[in-house]
């Protein structure tokens, strides 16, 4: 099953079930609100009635206001090695704020304060039930599905200090979508093995599979839920593979006018134009 959040002409949003080229409204303002309903799966599967043509749909972030966006750094073996680091014993965690999130086709706002804006295609894990100190079975059951996410990063700000938060939290920079896809539709289920790639102006710059993850989605839910309750609609950005611009020689960064396409197999594509954020 595929679930998405669409923007309406009046500025409101609504959660829908995606069936091919049409969508069925689900009576919730976004997918996060839908997931907060204990019977969300049955409700979404049974929904019927008038449908929406997706041909001209405007996608909002799959979850518009997640309570938490927990991100994982250095979680692909290829990326860890290209950044010159040792394989970590535990997940490297940081957070994003909801204001960073944009829809799958929205413009990425390039901050005027950085000259080192970088791409990071990621598998996003979306939580579908409250879970704390999860066992493996509880962690598996708590995963509602997955989406594509681009963890756009201002590298010069990221490495100002040992903490990364200031490089990761620029407003309106992080596409997530276009859909949530439930695990039953994916090879590997809650531990999916999927191709993951990024293109910049048509050039492939990242090309790997999620099998290279050091800590898989279930392990991440177990680990993060040990310290805090994960709630329906929370996102976990599981890390990026090798091929980021910062690790290239010479380094490459995004500029206004470039088109970035991030895609995880079976989860759809985020296609975003980089634009200057408009400040003088």
ZAKE-800833 format. One record per residue (C-alpha): chain; x negated, y negated, z negated. Coordinates in Angstrom, 2 decimals, m for minus. Example, Ala and Ser with C-alpha at 12.3 -4.5 7.8 and 13.67 -1.06 7.14 Angstrom:
+------+---------+---------+---------+
: unit :       u :       v :       w :
+------+---------+---------+---------+
:    A :  m12.30 :    4.50 :   m7.80 :
:    A :  m13.67 :    1.06 :   m7.14 :
+------+---------+---------+---------+
//
This chain:
+------+---------+---------+---------+
: unit :       u :       v :       w :
+------+---------+---------+---------+
:    A :    0.00 :    0.00 :    0.00 :
:    A :   m1.16 :   m3.52 :    0.83 :
:    A :   m0.12 :   m6.52 :   m1.25 :
:    A :   m0.80 :  m10.18 :   m0.46 :
:    A :    0.05 :  m13.68 :   m1.64 :
:    A :    1.33 :  m16.01 :    1.07 :
:    A :    1.68 :  m19.79 :    1.07 :
:    A :    5.09 :  m21.14 :    2.04 :
:    A :    5.67 :  m24.33 :    3.99 :
:    A :    6.92 :  m26.07 :    0.84 :
:    A :    3.66 :  m25.39 :   m1.00 :
:    A :    4.92 :  m22.51 :   m3.11 :
:    A :    3.46 :  m19.02 :   m2.92 :
:    A :    4.99 :  m15.55 :   m2.97 :
:    A :    3.78 :  m11.99 :   m3.31 :
:    A :    4.56 :   m9.66 :   m0.41 :
:    A :    4.08 :   m6.06 :    0.62 :
:    A :    2.27 :   m5.90 :    3.94 :
:    A :    3.52 :   m3.37 :    6.50 :
:    A :    1.68 :   m3.74 :    9.78 :
:    A :    2.54 :   m7.14 :   11.22 :
:    A :    5.38 :   m7.91 :    8.80 :
:    A :    5.66 :   m8.52 :    5.08 :
:    A :    8.43 :   m7.98 :    2.54 :
:    A :    8.79 :  m10.57 :   m0.25 :
:    A :    8.58 :   m9.09 :   m3.75 :
:    A :   10.16 :  m11.81 :   m5.88 :
:    A :    6.94 :  m12.85 :   m7.63 :
:    A :    4.90 :  m16.03 :   m7.08 :
:    A :    1.66 :  m14.13 :   m6.54 :
:    A :    0.17 :  m10.66 :   m6.77 :
:    A :   m1.13 :  m11.35 :  m10.26 :
:    A :    2.39 :  m12.04 :  m11.51 :
:    A :    3.59 :   m8.88 :   m9.80 :
:    A :    0.90 :   m6.78 :  m11.47 :
:    A :    1.99 :   m8.11 :  m14.87 :
:    A :    5.22 :   m6.13 :  m14.46 :
:    A :    4.78 :   m2.61 :  m15.94 :
:    A :    6.67 :   m1.07 :  m12.99 :
:    A :    4.94 :   m3.16 :  m10.31 :
:    A :    4.09 :   m0.20 :   m8.11 :
:    A :    7.62 :    1.20 :   m8.00 :
:    A :    9.07 :   m2.27 :   m7.44 :
:    A :    6.70 :   m3.01 :   m4.56 :
:    A :    7.27 :    0.35 :   m2.89 :
:    A :   11.07 :    0.08 :   m3.12 :
:    A :   11.40 :   m3.54 :   m1.96 :
:    A :   13.54 :   m4.04 :    1.12 :
:    A :   15.38 :   m6.82 :    2.90 :
:    A :   14.35 :   m9.74 :    5.07 :
:    A :   10.75 :   m9.61 :    6.27 :
:    A :    8.17 :  m12.25 :    7.15 :
:    A :    6.16 :  m12.26 :   10.39 :
:    A :    2.46 :  m12.25 :    9.50 :
:    A :    1.41 :  m13.71 :   12.85 :
:    A :    1.13 :  m17.24 :   11.48 :
:    A :    0.87 :  m16.41 :    7.79 :
:    A :   m1.20 :  m18.58 :    5.47 :
:    A :   m2.90 :  m16.44 :    2.86 :
:    A :   m3.48 :  m17.75 :   m0.63 :
:    A :   m6.02 :  m16.00 :   m2.85 :
:    A :   m4.59 :  m12.55 :   m3.60 :
:    A :   m4.36 :  m13.57 :   m7.26 :
:    A :   m4.00 :  m17.34 :   m7.44 :
:    A :   m4.82 :  m17.91 :  m11.13 :
:    A :   m6.56 :  m14.87 :  m12.59 :
:    A :   m7.21 :  m15.05 :  m16.30 :
:    A :  m10.72 :  m13.76 :  m15.72 :
:    A :  m13.06 :  m13.41 :  m12.77 :
:    A :  m15.96 :  m11.30 :  m13.98 :
:    A :  m18.84 :  m11.06 :  m11.52 :
:    A :  m21.66 :   m8.55 :  m11.34 :
:    A :  m25.11 :   m9.55 :  m10.16 :
:    A :  m27.80 :   m7.21 :   m8.87 :
:    A :  m25.54 :   m4.20 :   m8.36 :
:    A :  m26.65 :   m2.93 :   m4.93 :
:    A :  m29.98 :   m1.17 :   m4.81 :
:    A :  m30.91 :   m2.89 :   m1.53 :
:    A :  m30.16 :   m6.35 :   m2.92 :
:    A :  m32.02 :   m5.71 :   m6.19 :
:    A :  m35.12 :   m4.70 :   m4.25 :
:    A :  m34.96 :   m7.62 :   m1.80 :
:    A :  m34.78 :  m10.02 :   m4.74 :
:    A :  m37.91 :   m8.39 :   m6.22 :
:    A :  m36.30 :   m7.05 :   m9.38 :
:    A :  m36.21 :   m3.74 :  m11.23 :
:    A :  m33.03 :   m1.65 :  m11.35 :
:    A :  m31.10 :   m2.81 :  m14.44 :
:    A :  m30.04 :   m0.52 :  m17.26 :
:    A :  m26.77 :   m2.41 :  m17.77 :
:    A :  m24.57 :   m4.53 :  m15.47 :
:    A :  m25.61 :   m8.17 :  m15.12 :
:    A :  m22.44 :  m10.18 :  m15.77 :
:    A :  m21.38 :  m13.78 :  m15.22 :
:    A :  m18.03 :  m15.46 :  m14.66 :
:    A :  m16.23 :  m17.56 :  m12.12 :
:    A :  m13.33 :  m19.92 :  m12.70 :
:    A :  m10.02 :  m19.73 :  m10.86 :
:    A :  m10.65 :  m23.11 :   m9.19 :
:    A :  m13.41 :  m21.52 :   m7.10 :
:    A :  m10.97 :  m19.21 :   m5.30 :
:    A :   m9.58 :  m19.85 :   m1.81 :
:    A :   m7.55 :  m17.84 :    0.69 :
:    A :   m8.90 :  m15.51 :    3.33 :
:    A :   m8.74 :  m18.15 :    6.08 :
:    A :   m9.29 :  m21.35 :    4.09 :
:    A :  m12.28 :  m23.61 :    4.62 :
:    A :  m15.30 :  m23.15 :    2.35 :
:    A :  m16.04 :  m26.55 :    0.83 :
:    A :  m19.82 :  m27.06 :    1.00 :
:    A :  m20.86 :  m29.20 :   m1.97 :
:    A :  m22.91 :  m32.26 :   m1.08 :
:    A :  m25.06 :  m31.51 :   m4.14 :
:    A :  m26.64 :  m28.38 :   m2.63 :
:    A :  m28.77 :  m27.59 :    0.40 :
:    A :  m28.90 :  m23.86 :   m0.41 :
:    A :  m25.38 :  m22.49 :    0.06 :
:    A :  m25.52 :  m18.71 :    0.51 :
:    A :  m23.16 :  m15.86 :    1.41 :
:    A :  m22.42 :  m12.72 :   m0.63 :
:    A :  m19.82 :  m10.23 :    0.63 :
:    A :  m18.38 :   m8.20 :   m2.24 :
:    A :  m15.85 :   m5.53 :   m3.13 :
:    A :  m13.39 :   m7.13 :   m5.56 :
:    A :  m11.73 :   m4.87 :   m8.12 :
:    A :   m8.24 :   m5.99 :   m9.17 :
:    A :   m6.85 :   m4.90 :  m12.54 :
:    A :   m3.27 :   m3.61 :  m12.73 :
:    A :   m2.77 :   m2.78 :  m16.44 :
:    A :   m4.10 :   m4.03 :  m19.78 :
:    A :   m7.12 :   m2.01 :  m20.89 :
:    A :   m9.58 :   m2.29 :  m23.79 :
:    A :  m12.49 :    0.02 :  m24.59 :
:    A :  m11.40 :    2.13 :  m21.65 :
:    A :  m12.22 :    5.79 :  m21.29 :
:    A :  m13.10 :    6.89 :  m17.78 :
:    A :   m9.51 :    8.06 :  m17.19 :
:    A :   m8.08 :    4.79 :  m18.55 :
:    A :  m10.44 :    2.75 :  m16.38 :
:    A :   m9.40 :    4.70 :  m13.30 :
:    A :   m5.70 :    4.15 :  m14.09 :
:    A :   m6.21 :    0.41 :  m14.71 :
:    A :   m7.50 :   m0.30 :  m11.17 :
:    A :   m4.60 :   m1.62 :   m9.08 :
:    A :   m6.68 :   m1.95 :   m5.94 :
:    A :   m9.43 :   m3.73 :   m4.08 :
:    A :   m9.96 :   m6.80 :   m1.90 :
:    A :  m12.74 :   m8.55 :    0.02 :
:    A :  m14.50 :  m11.42 :   m1.77 :
:    A :  m17.28 :  m13.79 :   m0.71 :
:    A :  m19.26 :  m14.93 :   m3.75 :
:    A :  m20.59 :  m18.14 :   m2.22 :
:    A :  m23.58 :  m19.34 :   m4.23 :
:    A :  m25.54 :  m22.59 :   m4.52 :
:    A :  m28.98 :  m21.02 :   m4.94 :
:    A :  m30.81 :  m24.21 :   m5.95 :
:    A :  m28.32 :  m24.69 :   m8.78 :
:    A :  m28.25 :  m20.98 :   m9.66 :
:    A :  m31.97 :  m20.88 :  m10.36 :
:    A :  m32.21 :  m24.17 :  m12.25 :
:    A :  m32.02 :  m22.04 :  m15.40 :
:    A :  m32.04 :  m18.37 :  m16.34 :
:    A :  m28.23 :  m18.46 :  m16.52 :
:    A :  m26.44 :  m18.36 :  m13.16 :
:    A :  m23.05 :  m19.92 :  m13.93 :
:    A :  m23.79 :  m23.35 :  m12.42 :
:    A :  m24.71 :  m21.80 :   m9.07 :
:    A :  m21.55 :  m19.73 :   m8.87 :
:    A :  m18.72 :  m22.06 :   m9.84 :
:    A :  m18.34 :  m24.67 :   m7.14 :
:    A :  m14.74 :  m25.56 :   m6.46 :
:    A :  m12.95 :  m24.11 :   m3.40 :
:    A :  m15.83 :  m21.94 :   m2.22 :
:    A :  m14.88 :  m18.31 :   m2.88 :
:    A :  m12.53 :  m16.52 :   m0.44 :
:    A :  m10.68 :  m13.49 :   m1.77 :
:    A :   m8.22 :  m11.48 :    0.30 :
:    A :   m6.44 :  m11.16 :    2.55 :
:    A :   m4.85 :   m8.23 :    0.70 :
:    A :   m5.02 :   m5.97 :   m2.28 :
:    A :   m5.23 :   m2.38 :   m1.01 :
:    A :   m4.30 :    0.37 :   m3.48 :
:    A :   m6.87 :    3.13 :   m4.10 :
:    A :   m4.72 :    5.89 :   m2.59 :
:    A :   m5.28 :    4.35 :    0.86 :
:    A :   m9.08 :    4.40 :    0.61 :
:    A :  m11.71 :    7.13 :    0.98 :
:    A :  m13.02 :    7.76 :   m2.50 :
:    A :  m10.00 :    6.25 :   m4.23 :
:    A :  m11.09 :    4.22 :   m7.27 :
:    A :  m14.71 :    4.83 :   m6.28 :
:    A :  m14.35 :    3.88 :   m2.61 :
:    A :  m17.07 :    4.45 :   m0.04 :
:    A :  m16.56 :    1.63 :    2.45 :
:    A :  m18.61 :   m0.28 :    4.97 :
:    A :  m19.34 :   m3.85 :    3.84 :
:    A :  m20.68 :   m6.59 :    6.11 :
:    A :  m21.08 :  m10.31 :    6.70 :
:    A :  m21.36 :  m12.25 :    9.94 :
:    A :  m22.48 :  m15.87 :   10.28 :
:    A :  m21.56 :  m17.39 :   13.64 :
:    A :  m21.19 :  m13.87 :   15.04 :
:    A :  m24.58 :  m12.59 :   13.78 :
:    A :  m24.48 :   m9.65 :   11.38 :
:    A :  m26.45 :  m10.63 :    8.26 :
:    A :  m25.23 :   m8.00 :    5.78 :
:    A :  m24.41 :   m4.39 :    6.70 :
:    A :  m24.22 :   m1.67 :    4.05 :
:    A :  m21.75 :    0.61 :    2.25 :
:    A :  m20.32 :    0.48 :   m1.25 :
:    A :  m21.98 :    3.85 :   m1.90 :
:    A :  m25.12 :    1.78 :   m2.67 :
:    A :  m23.48 :    0.32 :   m5.80 :
:    A :  m25.48 :    0.99 :   m8.95 :
:    A :  m22.43 :    0.61 :  m11.25 :
:    A :  m19.21 :    1.70 :   m9.51 :
:    A :  m15.77 :    0.10 :  m10.12 :
:    A :  m14.75 :    2.60 :  m12.80 :
:    A :  m18.01 :    2.14 :  m14.69 :
:    A :  m17.56 :   m1.64 :  m14.53 :
:    A :  m14.04 :   m1.48 :  m15.96 :
:    A :  m15.30 :    0.76 :  m18.77 :
:    A :  m18.20 :   m1.56 :  m19.55 :
:    A :  m16.39 :   m4.91 :  m19.36 :
:    A :  m13.31 :   m3.69 :  m21.25 :
:    A :  m15.56 :   m2.67 :  m24.14 :
:    A :  m15.97 :   m6.33 :  m25.06 :
:    A :  m12.66 :   m7.87 :  m23.93 :
:    A :   m9.21 :   m6.78 :  m22.81 :
:    A :   m8.87 :   m6.75 :  m19.04 :
:    A :   m5.41 :   m7.95 :  m18.04 :
:    A :   m3.28 :   m7.45 :  m14.91 :
:    A :   m4.55 :   m9.75 :  m12.16 :
:    A :   m8.08 :  m10.05 :  m13.53 :
:    A :  m10.78 :   m9.72 :  m10.87 :
:    A :  m14.17 :   m8.03 :  m10.97 :
:    A :  m16.54 :   m9.05 :   m8.18 :
:    A :  m18.77 :   m5.98 :   m8.01 :
:    A :  m21.92 :   m7.45 :   m6.43 :
:    A :  m23.39 :   m7.92 :   m2.97 :
:    A :  m25.68 :   m5.78 :   m0.79 :
:    A :  m28.96 :   m6.84 :    0.77 :
:    A :  m29.09 :   m9.46 :    3.50 :
:    A :  m28.38 :  m12.69 :    1.64 :
:    A :  m29.86 :  m15.86 :    3.06 :
:    A :  m31.97 :  m16.69 :    0.02 :
:    A :  m34.02 :  m13.49 :    0.34 :
:    A :  m34.88 :  m14.03 :    4.01 :
:    A :  m38.23 :  m15.31 :    5.18 :
:    A :  m37.76 :  m18.07 :    5.90 :
:    A :  m34.64 :  m18.52 :    3.76 :
:    A :  m31.38 :  m19.35 :    5.54 :
:    A :  m28.42 :  m21.25 :    4.17 :
:    A :  m24.96 :  m22.24 :    5.33 :
:    A :  m24.24 :  m25.60 :    6.91 :
:    A :  m21.05 :  m27.39 :    7.89 :
:    A :  m19.48 :  m26.04 :   11.07 :
:    A :  m20.60 :  m22.44 :   10.62 :
:    A :  m18.11 :  m19.60 :   10.51 :
:    A :  m18.56 :  m16.88 :    7.90 :
:    A :  m16.78 :  m13.54 :    8.24 :
:    A :  m16.90 :  m11.14 :    5.30 :
:    A :  m15.31 :   m7.71 :    5.63 :
:    A :  m14.97 :   m4.56 :    3.57 :
:    A :  m13.72 :   m1.57 :    5.55 :
:    A :   m9.99 :   m1.05 :    5.11 :
:    A :   m9.54 :   m4.24 :    3.09 :
:    A :   m9.37 :   m6.83 :    5.85 :
:    A :  m11.55 :   m9.82 :    6.69 :
:    A :  m12.11 :  m13.24 :    5.21 :
:    A :  m12.81 :  m15.65 :    8.07 :
:    A :  m13.84 :  m19.06 :    6.82 :
:    A :  m15.24 :  m22.26 :    8.29 :
:    A :  m17.83 :  m24.12 :    6.24 :
:    A :  m16.98 :  m27.79 :    5.89 :
:    A :  m18.50 :  m30.63 :    3.91 :
:    A :  m16.41 :  m31.34 :    0.84 :
:    A :  m15.68 :  m34.91 :    1.94 :
:    A :  m17.46 :  m36.88 :   m0.74 :
:    A :  m19.50 :  m39.92 :    0.28 :
+------+---------+---------+---------+
//
